[in-house]
Amino acid sequence: MTPPRTTLPGDAAPPAGMIACHDCDLLLVRPAHTARLCCPRCEARLDSGSRHSPEASLALVVAGLIVLCIANLYPVVGLDANGVRSATTLVGCATTLMHQDMTLIGLLVLFTAIAVPTFELCTQLYLLLPLNLGYRPPGFALLMRLIRTVHPWGMVEVFLLGTLVALVKLAHLARVEPGIGLWSFFALILLMAANASRFDPVLLWERYAACRPLR
Ligand SMILES: [Zn+2]
């Protein structure tokens, strides 16, 4: 006799009335009421939906986009060496790298510190705004997959760590002035970390199922 299945193959969705543990894939019967639900096998908490609402995610995404704009419009750092002042934005850093025969590094900075965070935040805005208004955004499944694929390539924090090391080393040669862009990138890291910790695909799919198609 074949034993009953307790885990899901690949990315298969759990059957109706069931919930899959996001840590160990154990299938559980979904309780009728929203009481605290923990996985009996790995003790992961499974009722995150009561705390992580799409409304809060939308607020974090909008705040993240505003901060991202400020971070890219204002200088990251300013230098004052013997009266000669210079300041540059993140895009300026990347284009300077490309002009100094470091095209690959420049493109990598543009991709990981600007393109990926911008794509991630814009896509989440595109998905969350209609869902909060009760409509299904077209291309929902494809974009949910793309967000998961692209997310590991967002490396704003790595860029900032490198910037801080460079600033400490440059402090002996010139007067270093951290710009509004640098502080904005710090705020962006906090907002994106808070957003990533709240991003719950299961909750979004449930909201998607409850919404009506966009005509
Ligand atoms: Zn589990």
Residues whose N, C-alpha, C, O or C-beta is under 5 A from the ligand:
A	BS01	ZN	C21 D23 C24 D25 L26 C39 R41 C42 E43 A44
